[in-house]
Amino acid sequence: MKIILLKDMPGLGKFGNTVKVKSGYARNYLVPYGMAVFSNIHNIQELKYHNQEIQLKEKIDIKNAQLRILKIKQISPIIICTKSRKTGQLFGSIGVKDIVHSIVKSGVHIDKNELVIPEGVIRTIGKYFVIFQPYKNVSCYILVKIIPE
């Protein structure tokens, strides 16, 4: 039986693919749980229309992500003042939440899941690059300077 997948299914296919599966698997599991629809002319046309909507939405999301990156680049570098020892070691650490708070104070709204610190939490004074990824495959580096109070 041929079906059209509505979700990515490991070992079976990706969204929008037409695959052939056993009829019991399709009727009893995939179709009732909303993971697939039967492959007929109506569903194929509906999928084409749905794909056009998805592509348009993705273009809009990518454009918005690029605009947010431009805003972030305008306020870069992010400077965070914190207490530290004479050796440069911080009392505590600087994490994603602290960096996001500093960026939001600068006037650009971002979520904590859009920011990645490649080295993990920051524990010493210095310059660090963090990754800002507002949308899949759209990202940039932000310079963060940690300075002592």
Disulfide bonds with the S-S distance in Angstrom:
none
